[in-house]
Amino acid sequence: MADLVERPTLEVALRDLDDREFFRRYASDRLLATILASRFRYVIRDVSAQLLKNAFSIIIRESMDFAAVLVGPRQLDWPMAAVSDSLPLFFGSMTDVVRNVFEEYGVDRLRPGDLLVCNDPYRVGTHVNDTSFARPIFHDGKLVGGLAIQAHMLDMGGMFVGGFDPTKQDVYVDGLQLPPMLIHSGEAPVKSVYSLIFDNTRFGGILLPDIQTIHESLRLGERLVLETIDRYGLEAYLGGIRYVCDASAERMRTAVERLPDGTYEGSDVLDCDAINPDHELHVKVAIKKAGRRLEVVLSGSSPATRAAINCGWLDIKTAVVVSLKYLLDPKGAFASGGLRDVDIVLPEGSLVNPLPPTCRMFYWEPLSAAMASILRALAPALGADAIATDAWSYGIHMAHGMKPDGMPWAALSSVGGGFGPWGATRHGDSDSHQLTYPMAFIHTGWEPVEADSPVVCLREEYVPDSAGPGKNRSGAAVAVDGYWLYEGIHRATNFHLKHPSGTGVHGGGDGSQGGVWRWDPDDAPLPEIPELLPLAGDVYARAMPVIGVFNPETHALEPKGTYVSEVGRPAAHAKARTIFRHVTNGAGGWGDALEREPERVLRDVRDGYATLAGAARDYGVIVVGDPDSDPEGLVVDAGATERLRGTRRQGTPDSVRGH
């Protein structure tokens, strides 16, 4: 095993190694190394499938809010060989979960059948709800690695149900903080730890079966790993782990080498810090590329906030690795070697690297800002291969109250505009109904939410003319109307509505800005049918603006209007039959909108992505007909389109729209 320890960067490409050198490095031939690489991913897919099949909570079963990893042993420096196809949001933290948990607990204290638990964000990343479970793997009495699952628990205690309140100002009100500790010792449950968790959290009836499912899923993974070692041998197994990480490093290194040397800068801004609506938060990135190496520097980012809008170094690792995978190496499987030639520099005590006891509940906000900054920074270097930024206007709607029969209710509702469009690429138009890039899954419907919350989804549809225009357009913004059945206290959150989040690349235009409104049943009575809530018009004058940039008189969205936020105000008291509307941002387009084929624009009008006026304004295409009464009868006026586009190309400044 001496030959398997970490070495400096390979100078010879893997494909150029002769068979003898390949075997010396990896204790296997090329075929076996490839089989083992596939086997590692297969193990994690099986672990994930069992968890998804048997999990009780919707957030795991429906939203896949978890990650699973296979990690090699300490003598290889805990390399991550495989990660689940669930949320990329965990890619950065999961590279270090097993290392941090095992090392702090004590590697010499680990025994077969142990299961450790830890949810402290400063140790394992993200926030307290994302609880890590790590299981050591022993073969013939020797520790040969570990498996881990990090999964979102519906509640971890604290002042707020589910934890999702951005005004929390330290970890002491955040919820139960668990350092690395045994929750199973030699397969036996540690009753005191289970009691600690359930005595401090809500929803124990769901948390218990979720934890039991995680335990059994990791046991399955261990069995599959040991079967692999028994079949192929320990030396080949460890060599396979090293091969996977070396291959991941080589793919990223090769992609980085293609970038021109230089320094590339990008930035993004969050609306406020959840306490002061005028205090914007900035994330600034400088990417220094020299030869094979990248240095990602976030100096200049805002100091840590007093509230919960902060993220840590493991979360910034996620922003870096997901950005680089999307931009430079989208096809290869990710292993920890992918960051071998990438350095990350973070200012201590900043928004992206706070110190305890700073709260990090809303960690994804600066994480997403960092990813947007990286995409913008590298866009000039990538040219046509650049990716436009997404909507990432992730909205959460929290509410609680009392039912007419006296029973309390609480809801963390996804009827909060959480799903919006992605940015366009050179490959085509982008999806319209996704979570943010680092969350990366498509919306599956509201039925599970409505079954458990006192809210009915009246509307869920795309907003015309909201996509970032371009030769390839972005997805469209999404409008969601939630009808709340009971009186209660409501707090809507969204920290990226003051400025466009979806910015175009390679000549593409920006997406629209979203907002949140409220209609009170007494002040502005509305019949109980969704058709009387159009997406535009005088109806907004009857609404109360909640979050966004609005015309102060009409309450319609107006990019140069007045910014309104709930920050600094008490949570809203809303009567039964109140309606909240959340509209996401649009995303960025790719390429010159005047080069989009007129027939594609016509299809957009027919399908509701664009209006007749929007087709002319954004794309210079004149579509004739009535898209409502006769959508299949629409036609392009080729002559008028050619004349309008010709005028635009001669220098008229609105050839590409910026919202």
C-alpha positions in Angstrom: 0.0 0.0 0.0 3.0 2.3 0.1 2.6 3.0 -3.6 -1.0 4.2 -3.1 -0.3 7.3 -1.1 -0.9 10.7 -2.6 1.6 11.9 -5.1 2.2 15.3 -6.8 0.3 16.1 -10.0 0.8 13.5 -12.7 3.0 14.8 -15.5 2.0 12.0 -17.9 -1.6 11.7 -19.1 -3.4 8.5 -17.9 -3.9 7.4 -21.5 -0.1 7.7 -22.1 0.9 5.4 -19.2 2.2 2.1 -20.3 0.5 -1.0 -18.8 3.3 -1.6 -16.3 3.3 1.9 -14.9 -0.5 1.9 -14.8 -0.5 -1.3 -12.7 2.2 0.1 -10.4 0.1 3.1 -9.7 -3.4 1.5 -9.4 -2.8 -2.2 -8.7 -5.0 -3.1 -11.7 -5.2 -2.9 -15.4 -7.2 -0.3 -17.3 -10.3 -2.5 -17.7 -10.4 -3.3 -14.0 -9.9 0.3 -13.0 -12.8 1.3 -15.2 -15.0 -1.4 -13.8 -14.2 -0.3 -10.3 -14.9 3.3 -11.1 -18.4 2.3 -12.4 -18.8 0.0 -9.3 -18.2 3.0 -7.0 -21.0 5.0 -8.7 -23.2 1.9 -8.6 -22.8 1.6 -4.9 -23.8 5.2 -4.3 -26.8 4.9 -6.7 -28.0 1.9 -4.7 -27.6 3.7 -1.4 -29.5 6.7 -2.8 -32.3 4.5 -4.3 -32.9 2.8 -1.0 -33.1 6.2 0.8 -35.5 7.7 -1.8 -37.7 4.6 -1.7 -38.1 4.4 2.0 -37.7 8.0 3.3 -40.8 9.5 5.1 -40.2 13.2 4.6 -41.2 14.9 1.4 -38.1 17.0 1.3 -36.0 13.9 0.9 -38.3 11.7 -1.1 -39.7 14.3 -3.5 -36.9 17.0 -3.5 -33.9 14.7 -3.2 -32.5 17.1 -0.6 -29.6 14.8 0.3 -26.2 13.5 -0.9 -24.4 10.3 -0.5 -20.6 9.6 -0.9 -18.1 6.9 -0.9 -14.7 7.9 0.6 -11.3 6.2 0.7 -9.2 5.7 3.9 -7.0 8.0 5.9 -3.7 6.9 4.2 -5.1 8.2 0.9 -6.2 11.4 2.7 -9.9 10.5 2.7 -10.5 10.9 -1.1 -14.1 11.1 -2.3 -14.5 8.5 -5.1 -18.2 8.8 -5.8 -21.1 11.1 -5.0 -24.9 10.7 -5.6 -26.8 12.2 -8.5 -29.0 14.2 -6.2 -28.3 17.8 -5.2 -25.0 19.3 -6.3 -25.6 21.7 -3.4 -23.6 19.2 -1.2 -20.7 18.6 -3.6 -18.3 20.9 -1.6 -19.2 19.8 1.9 -19.3 16.1 1.1 -15.7 16.1 0.1 -14.8 16.8 3.7 -17.7 15.3 5.8 -16.1 11.9 6.5 -12.7 13.4 7.1 -14.0 16.0 9.6 -16.3 13.7 11.4 -13.9 10.7 11.7 -10.9 12.8 12.6 -12.6 14.8 15.3 -14.3 11.8 16.8 -11.1 9.8 16.7 -10.2 7.3 14.0 -8.7 4.9 16.6 -12.1 4.8 18.4 -14.1 3.7 15.4 -15.5 0.2 15.3 -17.4 -1.9 12.8 -21.1 -1.1 12.8 -20.6 2.5 14.1 -22.7 5.3 12.8 -21.7 8.9 13.6 -23.9 12.0 13.4 -23.0 15.6 13.0 -24.9 18.7 11.8 -22.7 21.7 12.9 -22.3 23.8 9.8 -18.8 24.8 10.8 -17.8 21.2 10.7 -19.9 19.7 7.8 -21.2 22.7 5.9 -24.6 24.0 4.8 -27.0 24.5 7.8 -28.2 22.6 10.9 -31.1 20.9 9.1 -28.6 19.1 6.8 -27.5 16.4 9.2 -24.5 14.2 8.3 -24.4 10.4 9.0 -21.0 8.7 8.5 -20.3 5.0 8.7 -16.8 3.6 8.7 -16.0 0.5 6.6 -13.7 -2.2 8.0 -12.2 -5.1 6.1 -10.3 -7.7 8.0 -10.2 -5.4 11.0 -8.7 -2.5 9.0 -10.4 0.8 8.2 -10.6 1.0 4.4 -12.9 4.1 4.1 -16.3 5.3 4.8 -19.8 6.1 3.5 -21.8 9.2 4.4 -25.3 10.6 3.8 -26.1 14.3 4.4 -29.8 14.8 4.4 -32.2 17.6 5.3 -34.2 16.9 8.5 -37.6 18.7 8.6 -36.7 20.4 11.9 -33.7 20.6 14.2 -35.3 22.7 16.9 -34.6 26.3 17.7 -37.0 29.2 17.8 -38.7 28.7 14.4 -40.5 25.7 13.0 -38.2 24.2 10.3 -35.6 26.8 11.0 -36.3 29.0 8.0 -36.2 32.5 9.4 -33.5 34.8 8.1 -33.5 37.1 11.1 -31.8 34.7 13.4 -28.6 36.4 14.7 -26.5 33.5 16.1 -26.3 29.7 16.2 -27.7 29.6 19.7 -31.3 30.2 18.3 -30.6 28.2 15.1 -31.4 24.8 16.5 -29.7 21.7 18.0 -26.0 21.7 17.1 -24.5 18.2 17.1 -20.7 17.7 17.1 -19.4 14.3 15.8 -20.9 11.6 18.1 -22.1 8.0 17.9 -25.8 7.5 17.2 -25.2 3.8 16.6 -22.4 1.9 18.4 -21.6 -1.5 16.8 -25.1 -1.4 15.1 -26.8 -0.8 18.5 -28.7 2.6 18.7 -27.3 5.0 21.3 -30.5 5.8 23.1 -29.2 9.0 24.7 -28.3 10.5 21.4 -31.7 9.7 19.9 -33.3 11.2 23.0 -31.2 14.3 22.7 -32.4 14.8 19.1 -36.1 14.1 19.7 -36.2 16.1 22.9 -35.1 19.2 21.0 -36.8 18.9 17.7 -40.3 18.8 16.2 -41.7 16.1 13.9 -40.0 13.2 15.6 -42.5 10.8 14.0 -40.9 11.7 10.6 -37.3 12.2 11.8 -37.1 8.7 13.4 -37.9 6.7 10.3 -35.8 8.9 8.1 -32.8 8.3 10.4 -33.5 4.6 10.4 -33.7 4.6 6.6 -30.4 6.4 6.4 -28.8 3.8 8.7 -30.1 0.9 6.6 -29.0 2.6 3.4 -25.5 3.0 4.6 -25.4 -0.6 5.8 -26.4 -1.6 2.2 -23.5 0.5 0.9 -21.1 -1.1 3.2 -22.2 -4.6 2.1 -21.7 -3.7 -1.5 -18.2 -2.2 -0.8 -17.1 -5.3 1.0 -18.4 -7.5 -1.8 -16.3 -5.4 -4.2 -13.2 -5.8 -2.1 -13.8 -9.6 -1.7 -14.1 -9.9 -5.4 -11.3 -7.7 -6.7 -8.9 -7.5 -3.7 -8.1 -4.6 -1.4 -5.1 -3.4 -3.3 -7.2 -3.1 -6.5 -10.0 -1.4 -4.6 -7.8 1.3 -3.2 -6.1 1.7 -6.5 -9.5 2.2 -8.1 -10.2 5.0 -5.7 -6.9 6.7 -6.6 -7.6 6.2 -10.3 -11.0 7.8 -10.0 -9.6 10.9 -8.3 -6.6 11.1 -10.7 -9.0 10.9 -13.6 -11.2 13.7 -12.2 -8.1 15.9 -11.6 -6.9 15.3 -15.1 -10.2 16.2 -16.7 -10.4 19.4 -14.8 -6.7 20.2 -15.3 -7.1 19.7 -19.1 -10.2 21.9 -19.2 -8.4 24.7 -17.2 -5.4 24.6 -19.5 -7.6 25.6 -22.4 -8.5 28.9 -20.7 -6.3 31.9 -21.6 -4.0 32.9 -18.7 -5.2 36.0 -16.9 -7.4 37.3 -14.1 -11.1 37.3 -14.5 -13.5 39.2 -12.2 -17.2 38.9 -11.5 -19.6 40.0 -8.8 -23.2 39.7 -7.6 -25.3 41.5 -5.0 -28.0 40.4 -2.5 -30.8 42.8 -1.8 -30.2 43.1 1.9 -29.1 41.4 5.1 -32.5 40.4 6.5 -32.3 43.1 9.1 -31.7 46.4 7.3 -33.4 46.7 3.8 -30.8 49.3 2.7 -27.8 47.1 3.5 -26.9 45.3 0.3 -24.5 42.4 0.4 -21.8 41.9 -2.2 -19.9 38.8 -3.4 -16.8 39.5 -5.5 -14.7 36.9 -7.2 -11.3 37.2 -8.9 -10.2 34.1 -10.8 -6.5 33.9 -11.5 -5.5 31.4 -14.1 -1.9 30.4 -14.8 -1.1 27.2 -16.8 -2.9 24.3 -15.1 -4.0 26.0 -12.0 -6.8 28.3 -10.9 -7.0 30.5 -7.8 -10.5 31.7 -6.9 -10.2 34.7 -4.6 -13.3 36.2 -2.8 -11.5 39.1 -1.1 -13.7 42.2 -1.3 -16.9 40.3 -0.4 -19.0 41.9 2.3 -18.4 41.2 6.0 -20.5 38.5 7.7 -24.0 39.7 8.4 -25.7 39.9 11.7 -28.5 37.7 10.5 -28.7 34.2 8.8 -27.5 35.2 5.3 -24.0 33.7 5.5 -22.2 30.7 4.1 -19.0 28.9 5.0 -15.9 27.7 3.2 -17.3 24.3 2.4 -20.3 25.9 0.8 -18.0 28.1 -1.3 -16.2 24.9 -2.4 -19.6 23.8 -3.7 -20.0 27.1 -5.7 -16.6 26.6 -7.2 -16.9 22.9 -8.1 -20.4 23.2 -9.5 -19.5 26.2 -11.6 -16.3 24.6 -13.0 -18.2 21.4 -13.7 -20.9 23.2 -15.6 -18.5 25.4 -17.5 -15.5 23.2 -18.1 -16.1 19.6 -17.4 -19.9 18.8 -17.6 -19.7 15.2 -18.7 -17.2 13.6 -16.3 -18.2 12.2 -12.9 -17.1 14.3 -10.0 -14.6 13.1 -7.5 -12.6 15.1 -4.9 -9.6 15.1 -7.3 -11.5 17.6 -9.4 -10.3 20.4 -7.1 -6.7 19.3 -6.8 -5.4 22.1 -9.0 -7.8 24.8 -7.7 -7.1 27.0 -4.7 -9.8 29.0 -2.9 -8.9 32.2 -0.9 -11.6 33.4 1.5 -11.5 36.5 3.8 -12.0 35.5 7.4 -15.1 36.9 9.0 -16.8 37.6 5.7 -20.1 36.8 4.2 -18.5 33.7 2.6 -16.4 32.6 5.6 -18.0 33.7 8.8 -16.8 32.8 12.3 -18.9 31.3 15.1 -21.5 32.0 16.4 -22.7 33.6 13.1 -25.8 31.9 11.8 -25.7 30.3 8.4 -29.3 29.1 7.9 -29.7 30.8 4.5 -26.3 29.7 3.3 -27.5 29.1 -0.3 -27.9 32.8 -0.9 -24.2 33.8 -0.9 -23.4 30.4 -2.3 -25.6 31.2 -5.4 -24.2 34.7 -5.6 -20.7 33.2 -5.7 -21.6 30.8 -8.4 -23.2 33.6 -10.5 -20.1 35.7 -10.0 -17.9 32.8 -11.3 -20.1 32.3 -14.3 -19.9 36.0 -15.1 -16.2 36.2 -14.5 -15.4 33.3 -16.9 -17.9 34.3 -19.6 -15.4 36.5 -21.6 -12.8 33.7 -21.5 -15.3 31.0 -22.6 -17.0 33.0 -25.4 -19.6 30.8 -27.0 -19.2 28.2 -24.3 -20.3 30.6 -21.6 -23.5 29.8 -19.6 -26.0 32.6 -18.7 -26.9 33.0 -15.0 -30.1 31.5 -13.7 -33.0 33.1 -11.9 -31.9 31.9 -8.4 -34.6 34.1 -6.9 -35.3 31.3 -4.4 -38.5 32.2 -2.4 -39.6 30.6 0.8 -43.0 31.3 2.4 -43.2 30.5 6.1 -46.5 30.6 7.9 -48.2 29.4 11.1 -51.4 29.9 13.0 -54.4 28.2 14.6 -57.1 26.2 12.8 -60.8 26.9 13.6 -60.9 23.7 15.8 -58.0 25.1 17.9 -55.3 22.9 16.5 -52.0 24.7 15.6 -50.7 24.6 12.1 -47.3 25.5 10.6 -46.2 25.5 7.0 -43.0 25.9 5.1 -44.6 26.2 1.7 -42.9 25.8 -1.7 -45.7 28.1 -3.0 -43.1 30.7 -2.7 -41.6 31.1 -6.2 -38.7 28.7 -5.5 -38.7 27.2 -9.0 -37.6 29.4 -11.9 -35.7 29.3 -15.2 -32.1 28.5 -16.0 -29.9 30.5 -18.3 -29.4 29.7 -22.0 -26.4 28.1 -23.5 -25.1 27.6 -27.1 -26.9 24.2 -27.1 -30.4 25.7 -27.0 -33.1 27.3 -24.9 -33.1 26.5 -21.2 -35.6 24.9 -18.8 -38.2 27.0 -17.2 -39.1 25.2 -14.0 -35.9 24.3 -12.1 -34.4 25.1 -8.8 -31.1 27.0 -8.9 -28.0 25.7 -10.6 -26.5 24.2 -7.4 -29.8 22.5 -6.5 -30.4 21.2 -10.0 -33.7 19.4 -10.1 -37.0 20.1 -11.9 -40.2 20.9 -10.0 -42.5 17.8 -9.6 -45.8 19.5 -8.7 -47.5 20.9 -5.6 -49.6 17.9 -4.6 -47.4 16.8 -1.7 -47.3 20.3 -0.4 -51.0 20.8 -0.5 -51.7 17.6 1.2 -49.9 18.7 4.4 -50.3 22.5 4.4 -53.3 24.8 4.6 -52.6 26.3 1.2 -54.1 25.7 -2.2 -52.1 26.5 -5.4 -54.5 28.5 -7.6 -52.0 29.2 -10.3 -48.6 27.9 -11.5 -47.7 29.2 -14.9 -45.0 30.9 -17.0 -44.8 34.6 -17.4 -44.8 35.8 -21.0 -41.9 38.0 -22.1 -39.9 37.3 -19.0 -37.2 35.1 -20.6 -33.8 36.6 -21.3 -33.8 37.0 -25.1 -31.1 35.7 -27.4 -30.5 33.4 -30.3 -31.2 30.9 -27.6 -33.6 32.3 -24.9 -33.6 31.4 -21.2 -36.5 29.7 -19.5 -39.5 31.8 -18.5 -40.2 33.2 -15.1 -42.8 31.3 -13.0 -45.9 32.8 -11.3 -47.4 31.0 -8.4 -50.6 32.0 -6.5 -51.1 30.5 -3.1 -54.6 30.7 -1.4 -54.3 30.3 2.4 -57.2 28.7 4.0 -56.6 29.8 7.6 -55.7 33.0 9.4 -52.0 33.1 10.3 -48.7 34.8 10.5 -46.7 34.9 7.3 -43.2 35.7 6.3 -42.1 35.6 2.7 -38.4 35.7 1.9 -36.5 36.5 -1.3 -33.1 38.2 -1.4 -32.6 38.7 -5.1 -35.4 40.8 -6.5 -33.9 44.3 -6.4 -31.5 43.6 -9.4 -31.7 41.2 -12.4 -30.2 37.9 -11.4 -30.3 36.3 -14.9 -27.8 38.1 -17.0 -27.1 37.2 -20.7 -23.9 36.0 -22.2 -22.4 36.1 -25.7 -24.7 39.0 -26.6 -27.8 37.6 -24.9 -30.2 39.8 -22.9 -31.1 39.8 -19.2 -34.2 38.2 -17.7 -37.0 40.0 -15.9 -37.2 40.8 -12.3 -39.8 39.1 -10.0 -41.8 40.1 -7.0 -44.2 39.1 -4.3 -47.7 40.5 -3.6 -50.6 40.0 -1.2 -54.3 40.3 -1.7 -56.3 40.6 1.5 -59.9 39.2 1.3 -61.4 42.3 3.1 -59.5 45.2 1.7 -59.6 43.9 -1.9 -62.3 41.2 -2.1 -61.8 38.8 -5.0 -64.1 36.0 -6.2 -62.6 32.6 -5.4 -61.5 31.8 -9.0 -58.0 32.2 -10.3 -59.0 33.7 -13.6 -59.7 37.0 -11.8 -56.1 37.3 -10.9 -54.3 38.1 -14.1 -50.6 38.5 -14.3 -50.8 42.1 -15.2 -53.2 45.1 -15.2 -55.2 46.9 -12.6 -55.4 44.0 -10.2 -52.0 44.9 -8.8 -53.3 48.2 -7.6 -55.5 46.3 -5.2 -52.6 44.3 -3.9 -50.1 45.0 -1.1 -46.5 44.9 -2.4 -44.4 42.5 -0.3 -41.0 42.1 -1.9 -39.6 43.6 -5.1 -39.2 46.8 -7.1 -42.6 48.4 -7.8 -44.3 51.4 -9.3 -45.4 53.2 -6.1 -48.9 53.9 -7.5 -49.8 50.8 -9.6 -47.8 48.3 -7.5 -46.8 46.7 -10.8 -43.1 45.7 -11.2 -41.0 48.5 -12.5 -37.2 48.0 -12.6 -36.5 51.7 -11.8 -39.3 51.9 -9.1 -39.2 51.7 -5.4 -37.7 48.7 -3.6 -40.1 47.1 -1.0 -39.1 44.4 1.5 -40.4 42.8 4.6 -37.0 43.1 6.1 -37.2 45.2 9.3 -41.0 44.7 9.6 -42.9 42.3 11.8 -44.2 39.2 10.1 -47.5 39.8 8.4 -50.8 38.8 10.0 -53.1 37.6 7.2 -56.7 36.6 7.4 -58.2 33.4 6.0 -58.6 33.4 2.2 -55.6 35.7 1.7 -53.8 35.2 -1.6 -50.0 35.6 -2.0 -48.4 35.7 -5.5 -44.7 34.9 -6.0 -43.1 35.6 -9.4 -39.6 34.5 -9.9 -36.9 36.3 -11.9 -36.2 35.5 -15.5 -32.8 34.1 -16.5 -30.2 35.2 -19.1 -30.2 34.6 -22.8 -27.4 33.4 -25.1 -26.4 35.1 -28.3 -27.9 37.9 -30.4 -31.7 37.9 -30.2 -31.9 39.2 -33.8 -30.3 35.9 -34.9 -33.1 33.8 -33.4 -35.0 32.0 -36.2 -38.4 33.7 -36.8 -40.1 30.3 -36.6 -38.8 29.7 -33.1 -40.1 33.1 -32.1 -43.5 32.2 -33.6 -43.5 29.0 -31.5 -42.7 31.0 -28.4 -45.8 33.2 -29.1 -48.0 30.2 -29.8 -46.8 28.5 -26.6 -47.1 31.6 -24.3 -43.5 32.3 -23.8 -43.8 35.6 -25.6 -46.5 38.1 -26.6 -46.9 39.6 -30.1 -45.5 42.9 -28.7 -42.6 41.0 -27.0 -41.7 39.2 -30.2 -41.3 42.5 -32.0 -39.6 44.3 -29.1 -37.1 41.6 -28.1 -36.5 39.7 -31.3 -37.5 42.0 -34.1 -40.0 39.4 -35.4 -43.5 40.4 -36.5 -46.0 37.7 -35.7 -49.5 38.1 -37.1 -52.6 36.5 -35.7 -54.4 35.8 -32.4 -52.4 33.5 -30.1 -55.4 33.1 -27.7 -58.2 32.2 -30.2 -56.2 30.7 -33.0 -52.7 29.8 -31.9 -52.1 27.4 -34.8 -53.0 30.2 -37.3 -50.1 32.4 -36.3 -47.8 33.4 -39.1 -44.6 35.4 -39.4 -44.7 38.6 -41.6 -41.3 37.9 -43.3 -41.1 41.3 -45.0 -41.9 43.3 -41.9 -39.5 41.2 -39.9 -36.7 41.7 -42.3 -37.2 45.5 -42.3 -37.5 45.7 -38.5 -34.4 43.6 -38.0 -32.5 45.7 -40.5 -33.3 48.8 -38.7 -32.2 47.3 -35.4 -28.9 46.1 -36.8 -28.1 49.6 -38.0 -27.7 50.6 -34.4 -31.1 51.1 -32.7 -30.2 50.6 -29.0 -33.1 48.2 -28.1 -31.8 45.3 -30.3 -31.2 43.3 -27.2 -33.4 43.9 -24.3 -32.2 44.4 -20.7 -35.0 44.3 -18.2 
